């Protein structure tokens, strides 16, 4: 699972750019990678000597709770199917792997209300059939995985012959390409083969063109049929993707699915035992959410405008083909941010930051690194976001070492950096931006959970090395024996009247279970408060909070 997660992050951008209708999720690669992030985090909480059943249970639960987007939800069901079969035994032998891939394919198809061929479902079915054939021909684990990978690759190569939008765009299915990486990761684990590298021209899906019997994308473009099956045509007219986790009785889900079929498509509902992950494309966001309220409690609700997302991905693909096709205007003022964690970096990029510098609590960047980042930009004005109090002094020296106008907004935390960017105006000068962004940063109350590295006396009481502490601007506010314990005590101390939103940023050491306890506590003790959860991946701090 770790190797598969790493492969998805390596290839996510190319996977994102494969997206076309009828499933217009413009971030398939990112969604699948984030889903695996959740799986790996859940597995991190399992002891190394735990039985197979515990490992598979963590894998299934992590995939359910962390699934993102249409592709991520279907992938979560595939992983749940694999976990269900493997969890019934003590080891993952060739027969168990073959059975698991068949079970996974069957469960994934049952979860999709209107299955469409030419998608990840087609690739998953082929993988299962290939694994069974491999078991008959070569009763070794390596043989089963090789046959599964070969069959999945051939099916992926044929997806353009099944879906006209894929043929028109000259691409294979993005979700299927992402699933193929699972078998590359399996081969790496079983046989020591290196995973496919991101620098390859066509990356993960290039290999399918040379697969035995594979017709390839070019052939698929010529042979695509006019009709592609139920549900494929309608999805392109549905503007919004709605996703949420749903706490509801199992016996209410069939009626829930029926209600959704009247308002949308690309419907996937996975889970069990009262916990469900739900996905739909629709033009009626309100009805999609009300259907859940009628039977239970929806939470972690996400709504994405697919039209904007697809237009953005199409723009990126066009730019790749013709780099001069779209000239990006140079902002009057650009932003450099110091970040720790890939997820944090992605969030800063989405908020308009042009250049990221690696750094944080234990790896403060040098003045030279910050100057280099500033000089790499074409803008005359630059805002520096240090996002850590220890970096502010170094950042303050940059203005005197460059001809550009550099202003430091003294953000002492990641969440203050996010808040500052809400006031960023690329067309304004550096001084105007600095004033507005500084004011915006002060409106958020930061919080952080980390582990004490030594004994100390604090305003919250004595702290012993190894204990978890919750901190805000005033210092240590809470002490506990677990990250979630420190988080809950910290939030209890900081939250007050007038607060409306808590942003939760997960870092290394967080777990899906702990995050769920935090969000459930917020819902129960502060029902009028909204909570947003993002995966930051920052080291040392399993949780960062921004209270607004």
N, C-alpha and C positions, 0 to 999 in steps of 0.2 A: 504493500500500500504506500509506503514511503517512496519507493522508486516510481510508482505510478503517479503519485502527486507531483514529484519533481519533473517527470516527463511532461505532464499537462502544463505546468508552469513554463517549462522550456518552450513549448510549442503553442502556447495559448494565443499569441497574437495572430499567427497564421490560421489557427482554427477559427478565431473570431472573423477573419476576413473571408472565410468560406461561406458565411451565412447568406442565404437567399430565402425568399419565400418558397414554400408555404409555411415554414416555421421561422418567422422573422426575428429570432433572438439574436441580436447583434453581438452578443458576447458569449457564445457557446464555450469557447476555450476557457475564459475566465470563470464562467459558472461551473464548469466541470472541475476546474482546479480548486475552486473554493469549496466545492462539495468534498473533495478529497482532503482538503485542509481539515475539515470537521472530522472526517474519519480518523485521520492520523492523530488529531488532538484527543479523541476519545480513546484511541489505542494507547496513547501515552500514559493513560491512567490505569492500564492493565499491567499487573505484575508479570515479569518475564517468565515465571514458572507457572503461570495460570493455564488451566486446561483449554483445549481448543474451543469448547463451548463459550467460555468467557470472552475469548478473543473475538469470536464470530458475533457474539451479542454486542460487543462494543463497536465492531465494524458496522453492523446493521443499524444500531441506534445513531451512531455518528453520521452515517449517510442520510438517514431520515431527517434529523434535526438540522443538518447543514446544507441540504439540497437547494440549489439555486437555479432558476430558469427551467424551461421545458427540458432541456438536455440534462441538467443536473438532477431533476426529479426522476427522469427515466433511468439515469445512471444509478441513482440511489436504490431503485427497485431491483436493478440487475445485481448490485452488490448485496442487497438483502437476500436475493435468491441464492447467490453463491454462499453467503453466510449461513442461510437456513440449512443447506445440504451439508456443508462442511462441519457445521456445529453439531451434527448428529453423530460424528465419529471422533476418533482421537488423532487422526493425521490426514493430510491432504495427498492421498495416493492418486494414481492415474484414473482409477474408476470413479473415485469421489470427485475429482476435478471435472471429468466428462459429464457426470450426472449433474454437478453443480451448474455448469454452463447451460445445460438444457433447462433445468429448473429456473434459472435466472431469466432466460428468454421467455419462458411461459408466463412467469409472474409479471414481467415488464409489459407484455402484450395485454394481459388482463387489466393492468392499471390504466391503460390508455383507452379512452372511450371510443375513439374512432381511429384504429391503427392504420397507418399509411406505409406502404412499401417504398423502399428507396431511402429509408431513414435508419437510425441506429437500431431499430427493431429488426430490420432485415439483416444487418451485420451481426447482431446478437444471435439470431436464429441460425445463421450460417456457421457461426463459431461453435454453437452447441452441436450441430450436425457434424462439423469437421472433427470435433473432439471425440464423438462417438465412433466415427470412422477410424480415427487414429487409434482408439482403444482396441479395435478389432485387428488393425494392421500391425500395430507396434505397441505392445502392452507395457510401455514405459511412460513415465511422467513427461519426459522430454518429447517423446513421440506424440503424445496427446496434445501438448501445448503447441508443437509445431504444426500439426494438422489443423488445430483450431485457428491459429494465426493465418495459415495459408487460406483456409476457407473464408475467414473474415475479410482478408485482403481482396480476394476475388469478388466477394459480395459488395465490398465498398467500391471497387472499380466499376461495378455495374449499376450503382445507384443513379447515375445520370440517365440511364435507359429507362428508369422507372419513374422519374420525376422530371417533367419538362423544365421547371425553373432551374434545376441543377444543370441540365444540358445547355440551356440558354446562357448561363453564366460560365459554363466550362469548368465546373468544379464538382467534387464529390461531396457527399453529405458530411457536414461538420461534426455532428454527434457521432456518426459512425467512425470518422477518422479519429476522434478522441477515444472511442472505445478500443480501436485497434491498438492504441498505445498501451492498453492493459496487457496485451499479449506480448508486446515488445518488452514490457517490464517483467512479465513472468519468465520470458526466455533469458532475460538478464539475470534473474534470481536463480533459475534452474541450471543454466548452462554458462553463466558468466559472460554472455555476449554484451557488448556495449550498446546502450540505448541509442536510437537515432538522434543525430545532432541537429540543433536549430539552424546551423549555417547551411545545411543542405538546401538546394534551390527550392524544392517543393516540399521539403520536410516530410512529415509522417506519411502523407498520402502519395508521395511520389513512388514509393515502393510498390504500390498496388498495380501500377501500369505494367510492371514486369512480372507480376505474379502469374503462375501457370494458369492459362485459361482466361486471364483477365483481359477484358476488351479495352479497358482504359477510358480516360475521359474523352479523348477525341472520338472514339467509336460511339460512346454514349451520346455525344452531342448530335450525331447524325441519326441515331436510332430511336430517339426519345419519342414516346407516344404522345398523342394529343391529350388524352385523358389520363389522370394520375391517381384516381381513387377518391373515395369518400373523405371529405374533410380537407383535402389539399387545396382546392380552389378558394374555399371560403375564407381561409385564414388570412389571406392577404388583405382582406377588407376589414379586419378586426384590428383596432388601433392600440388597445391597451393589454398589457400582460399583468395579471393580478396573481399574486402568490401570498400564501400565509400558512402558518402552522395552525392546526385546528384541534382543540380538545373536544371530542364528541364521542358518544357511544358508537360502537361498531355497527349496531343494527340500524343506525340512522344514515349510514353512508350511501346506500343504494338510492334512497330518495334524494339525497343531496346531489349525487351525480346526475340524476334525472332532471333536477331543477337547473343544473348548470348546462345541460345539453340544449336547453331552450334559449340560452343567452350567449353561447360562444362555442369555441372550438379549441383544438390543441389541449384537451382536458386530460390531466393526469392527477390522480388521487392515490397516494401510496401511504401505507402505514398499517396500524393495527393496535389493539390494546388500548384504545382511547386516544392515541396520538396519530395525527395525520398531517401529511404535507400536500398542499393543494395548489394546482396550477391551472390557469385558464387564459385564453386570449378572448377578449370581449370588447364590445363598445359600451357596455353598461356596467361600470365599475361598482356603482352602488348596489345593484342587484347581486353581483358576484359576492359581495361581502355580507349582504343581508341574508343570503342563503345559509351562510355559516352561523350567523347570530341566531337563526331559528332553531338550530340543533345543538349549539355548543358555544365555545369561546374561541374566536379567531385571534391570533396575536402574531407579532412580527410581520405585519402586513406590508407588502411592497407592491407599488404600482409603477409600471414602466411604460412610457410612451414609445411604442414600437416603431411608429412612423419616423420619429426623430432618430431613433437608434439605427434603423436600417439605412436612412439617408446618410448618416455619419459613416457607417461601414462601407457603403457604396462609394462615398467620397474617398475613403482611404484606399480602396481597391483601385479606383481610377488614378489616384495619385501615384500608386506603386507602378502602374503601367506607364504613366506619363508624368514624371516628377515635375515637369513644368506646367502641368495643367492647372494647378491651383497655387497661386502665390499667397503665402500667409503674410498678412501685414505685420510690420514690426511694431510692437506696442511702444508707446512713448515711455512707459515705465514697465520694467519686467520684475519678476520676483525670483529670488533664490531662497530655498528653504533647506535647513539642516534636518535630516530625517534618519530614523533608525527603524528598519522593518519594511519589507516589500509592500505590505498592505497599506502602511502609512504613506509610503511614497505614491502609491496609486491614487489615494484620496487627495493628496496635495496636487498631483497632476490634474485630476478632475476639477479642482478648484481654480486652475489657471496658472500654477507655478511652472515657470519655464525651465528651471534648472534645480536639480536636487544634489545635495552634498551629503555623503554618508557621515553620520556622527551622532553622538548622544551622550549619555551619562558617563560611560567609561571610555569613550573614544572621541574626545573633542577634536574637531578638525583644526588644522593650523590656519594662520592668517593667509599663508600662501595658497592654500586650497580654496579659501573663500575668494581671494583675489582672482584666481584662475577662473572660477565659476562666473564671476562678474564680467571678466574680460571676454568670456566666450559668448556673451550675449550682444546682440546688435543694438539694443536699446541704450539711449543716453542716460536714462535714469533707472536705478535698481533699488528695490526694497529687499532687505535681508531679514529673514525670519530665523533667529537662532534656535527657538523652540526648546531652550534649556538655559537656565540662569548661568551655568558655568561657561557658556559659549558667548554670552553677550559682550564681554570685554574684548574678546578677540574680534568679534564682528565689528565693534566700534572703531577698529583701526583701519578697516578696509577703505573707507572714504578718502583717507589721506594718501593712499597708495595707488590710486587710479584716477584717470581723467574724468571718469563718469561720476555722476551725482549719486551717491549711495547713502541711503537712510536705513537705520536699524529700527525695526519695531520690536521692542523688548518683550518678546513672547517667551515666557518661562516654561511653557509646556506645549505639547503637541496640540492639545485642544484649544489653547489660546491662539496657536497658529491658524487652526481651522477657522476660528471665529474672526480673526483679523482679515482673512481672505474674503469674507462676506462683504467687506467694504472696499475691496480692491477694484480700481478702475484703470484699465490699461491705457486709456486716453488721457488721464490726468498726469500731472508731473509728480516727481518723487516726493516733494514736500506735502502736496495735497494728499497723496496716498498715505504717507506716513501718519499724518494727523488723523485721517479717517480710520485707518486700520488700527492705530493705537487705541482709539476710543472703542472700536468694535471688540478688540481683544479683551478689554477690561470688563465687558459685559458677561463674560463666561466665568464661572467659578470652577477652577480645575481641581481634580482629585487624582490620586495615583496610589496603587498598591504595589509594594515591593517587599523584599525580605531583608531583615536587619542583618548586617554583617558584623556587628559587635554589640556588646551590652551597652545600654545607655539609659539615662533618666530623661523622661520627656514629660510634656504637659499632660499626656494621656496616661502616664504611669510608667513604671519600669519596663524596659524592653530587653529581652535576652536574645543573643545571637541565634539566628535561625527562625525567629518568630516573624510573622507577617504584619506589616504596618501599613496603615492608611494615612496618606499625607495630603495636605492642601497648602494654600499660601502661608498659613500660620504655623506650619510644621507638622509634627506627628499628631494625628487626631484619634487614631484607633489602633489597637493591638489585638491580634488574634492568632490562633494556631493553624489557620488555613487562609488561602487567598480570598475565597468567597466570604469567610467570616470577617476578615478585615474590610472587604468591600462593603458588606452590609452595615457594619458599624460606622464606616466612613460616611456612607450615604445618609444614614440615620442622623449623623451629626451635622451634615451640611445642608440637607434639604429643609426648606422652609416655605412660608407663604409666598406666593407669587412665582414660584418656580414652575415651569411648564414643560421643559424637555430635559432629558438626561441622555447624553451620547455615551455609549459604552464602546471602548476600543479594546479588543482582545489582543493580548500579546503572548509571548512564550510563557508557558506555565498555566495558561487558562485551559479550561475544559468545557465541552458543550454542556455537561451536567451542571457545573458551577455557574455558567452564564445563565442557564435556565432558572436556577434558584434565585439569581439576582433579579432577573426580569419578572419572575413570578412575585417576588417580594415587592418590587416596585408597583406592580399591578394591584396587589392586595392592600398594601399600606398607603399607597398614593394613587388611588384610582383615576384621578384627574390628570396624571402626569403621563406624557408620551415618552417612550424609550426607543432609541435607535441603536442597533448593534452593528459594529463594523469590525472586520478582521484586520488588525494592523501588523501583527507579527513582530512587534518591537521586543527586544531582549530586556531582561531584568524586571519588567513591569507587566505582570499578567493582565492587569486591568488599568486603563486610564479612563477618567470620567470628565465630561464637560457638562456643567449644570447651567441652564439658561432659564 
